[in-house]
């Protein structure tokens, strides 16, 4: 049986603002992979995958943005950011940015779906 928890208007607005900012960040990141700085993907030895990675990033971000699909988007972005953290670690790059973004994804998931992490 599914339980629905009504969330406050303030909480809903905060979740929308953070989700919108994160989606903009992901769309900007994907545009960089596609058009602005494709050479960065070559440097990371991911040049052959840049289009697939960018399209996955766009699709995941859009799923995350909309309430009906945000649970799927949360799971996909969590996996995506996990990969980004590992890539940063293996390249001796700070993991601060992808870690903060991942935590914000989880914060939005909790704000929108208080029972998201309820494993009963």
LINJOHU-V781185 format. One record per residue. PHI is phi in degrees with one decimal (999 if undefined). NEAR is the number of other ideal C-beta (glycine too) atoms within 10 Angstrom. D_FIRST is the distance of its C-alpha to the first C-alpha in Angstrom with 2 decimals. Layout:
<<PHI;NEAR;D_FIRST> <PHI;NEAR;D_FIRST>>
//
This chain:
<<999;2;0.00> <-89.5;4;3.80> <-107.8;8;6.51> <-109.0;8;9.83> <-109.1;8;12.94> <-75.4;7;16.18> <-104.3;14;18.98> <-69.4;9;22.62> <-61.8;7;25.11> <-61.5;9;27.27> <-61.2;14;24.55> <-64.9;14;23.72> <-65.7;11;27.46> <-59.3;16;28.04> <-62.5;20;25.30> <-63.4;15;26.89> <-64.0;11;30.35> <-65.0;16;29.64> <-62.2;25;27.70> <-64.1;12;30.67> <-65.3;12;33.18> <-64.3;20;31.49> <-62.6;21;31.27> <-60.8;12;34.96> <-61.4;14;35.81> <-65.7;25;34.19> <-66.6;16;35.91> <-64.5;10;39.18> <-60.9;18;38.79> <-66.5;22;38.17> <-65.5;14;41.16> <-63.6;15;43.24> <-65.7;22;42.39> <-82.7;17;43.23> <-126.4;9;46.18> <-82.5;12;47.30> <-138.2;13;47.69> <-63.4;14;47.06> <-64.9;10;49.67> <-64.1;13;47.31> <-68.4;19;45.14> <-64.9;12;48.37> <-62.3;10;49.24> <-90.1;15;45.94> <63.2;10;46.65> <-120.8;14;43.71> <-56.7;14;45.85> <-70.0;9;44.90> <-106.8;13;41.20> <-59.5;20;41.44> <-68.8;14;40.40> <-63.6;11;37.32> <-62.7;18;36.38> <-64.3;21;36.97> <-66.2;13;34.97> <-63.4;17;32.03> <-64.9;21;32.38> <-63.5;18;32.49> <-60.9;15;29.49> <-64.2;24;27.36> <-63.9;23;28.59> <-69.5;14;27.79> <-61.8;19;24.22> <-66.4;25;23.95> <-66.1;19;25.53> <-90.2;12;23.24> <-54.9;12;19.88> <-67.8;7;18.06> <-119.0;13;19.35> <-66.6;21;20.00> <-66.4;15;17.58> <-64.8;14;19.63> <-62.2;25;22.77> <-61.6;22;22.03> <-64.1;15;21.75> <-66.6;19;24.86> <-68.6;28;26.85> <-62.9;16;26.10> <-65.5;12;27.57> <-60.5;21;30.39> <-69.8;23;31.31> <-59.3;12;31.25> <-64.0;13;33.82> <-64.3;21;35.79> <-63.8;18;35.95> <-63.3;12;37.24> <-60.9;15;39.72> <-64.3;17;40.96> <-63.9;12;41.34> <-72.3;9;43.32> <-95.9;10;45.46> <56.5;6;46.20> <-109.3;14;44.69> <-57.8;9;42.89> <-93.8;15;39.13> <-59.5;10;38.78> <-62.2;14;37.94> <-63.7;20;35.23> <-68.7;14;33.71> <-64.6;11;33.64> <-61.7;18;32.15> <-61.8;18;29.38> <-62.7;11;28.64> <-65.2;17;28.57> <-59.3;26;26.07> <-66.9;15;23.76> <-61.6;15;24.56> <-61.9;26;23.60> <-58.5;22;20.29> <-69.6;15;19.55> <-61.8;20;21.02> <-79.3;21;18.96> <-133.2;18;15.60> <-56.2;15;15.71> <-93.2;12;12.51> <-56.0;14;14.07> <-97.3;9;15.53> <-84.7;9;12.77> <-100.2;5;12.75> <-74.2;4;10.67>>
//
